[in-house]
């Protein structure tokens, strides 16, 4: 799929006005080998615990994007090198984290898109706590299961339907 987030915004200003196309705050950095990625959202809400992240990335990705509301925590990483490999192996298009990642030298080798707030060397705890497939808050914008995610070097968009 070829697209540019700038072109999507220009072509769909009416959807932005209606709230059907949302633009993420420019606070996320790219950490994966793919700068551009898109796919339907699978949503996950966790806090400083990546047990469910691994569980979901173990599933067939089918070109989807795992969108993780980690509460914006900057105290540990929710995605690391092993999970980047797992996401690539299982066919995920990308991972978008409202939180941190680690093993950035390994993540850049993973052929998936990975966007996060920052890098942090500490791993998360394992309490097996999380919720999936619900509306989550990604730094001020709502993301629902199956929303379309579009990400490239200019930013991240969330649309109620496919726009490309």
Buried (B, 14 or more C-beta within 10 A) or exposed (E): EEBBBEBBBEEBEEBBEEEBBBBBEEBBEBBBBBEBBBBBBBBBBBBBBBBBBBEBBEEEBEBBBBBBBBBBBEEBBBBBBEBBBBBBBBBBBBBBBBBBBBBBEBBBEBEBBBBBBBBBEEBBEEEEEBEBBEEBEBBEBEBBBEBBBBBBEBBBBBBBEEBE
